[in-house]
Structure formats: structure tokens, C-alpha cells
Amino acid sequence: MTRKQPKQRHAPQVKRDYVTLSVPRELYENAETAIKGTGFRSVTEYAIFLIREALLMKPGKNVRDRLRALGYVE
């Protein structure tokens, strides 16, 4: 007697539309160094995080202060 495997339920896949953002190689390499040991899987993931944070920030605050508050930089 063969048991049927239960059907796997997959979360609906959301197709995201992306564009390419060019940055100077030195900036990219600095970002690679900065994310080591932080949990970010890639410079792209880090850049997306920073852009979202910058767009949500209140006037008068800067990105470095926000990253410091979150524990990403000293």
C-alpha cells in the first residue's frame, strides 16, 4: 500500500519588478565590507534597506543616526 504525499501548500509568489542601479565600484566594495556579519545577504539587500529607511526618515535625522540606533553601525 502506497501512501500519498500530502499536497504541499506554497505561499503565493509575488513577482517583483526590479531595475538596475549603478554605483561606483569603490562604494559597492565598501558596502560589501560593511555588511559582513550583519545578516544582510547581499549589497542589493542592504541598499534596498537603506533606501527604504531613508524614505521613511523624519526631516532632521540622518541615515547614520538611524543605523546606529538599530545597531548596524557604531
N, C-alpha and C positions, 0 to 999 in steps of 0.2 A: 504494500500500500504506500503510495507516494503522497507526501503532504504538500499541499500547495503553499507556496510562499505568499505571505500577505502582500497586497499591493503597497508599494512604497508611496507615501504621500510627499510630494515635493512642494516646497514653497513656490508660489508663482514667481517666475523670473521676470524681473523688470529690466527691460533693455534701456540702457543709458546711452545717451549721445555724448560723445567726447570730442574735443578739439585738441590740437597740439599747441602747446605754449613753449616758445623758445626762450631759454635763459642762457646767459653766459656760462661756459663750461666751468669756470672757476667757482661761480655761485652754486652750480649743481654739485660740484665736488665738495664744497664746504657744507652743503646741506646733507650729503651722504655721511660725512663725518659727524655732523651734529645729531643725526638720528640713531646712531649706533647705541644700542642698549635702551632705547626709549619705547620700543613697542611698535613704532611705525615700521611698516613692511617695505616701504619704498619712498623715494623722494617725491613721487607723484602724490602718494597718500598724505605726506607731510605738507606739501604745497596746498592741496585741497583743504586740509585742516586750517592752515594759516589764512588762506583766502576767506574761508567761512568765518573764522574768528574776527578777521579784520572788518568784514562787512557787518558783523554784529556788535562791534565795539562802540562804546559811547564816545562822543566827542571829548577830547581832552585826555583820553587814555591812549597808551601806545601798546603795540604788539608785545614788546619785550616785557612790559609790566604784567600783561595778561599771561604770557608764557611762564613767567616767574611765579605768579600766583597759582598756576596749575602744576608747578613743579617740573617743568620741562627745561628750564634754564636756571642758572644760579645768579 
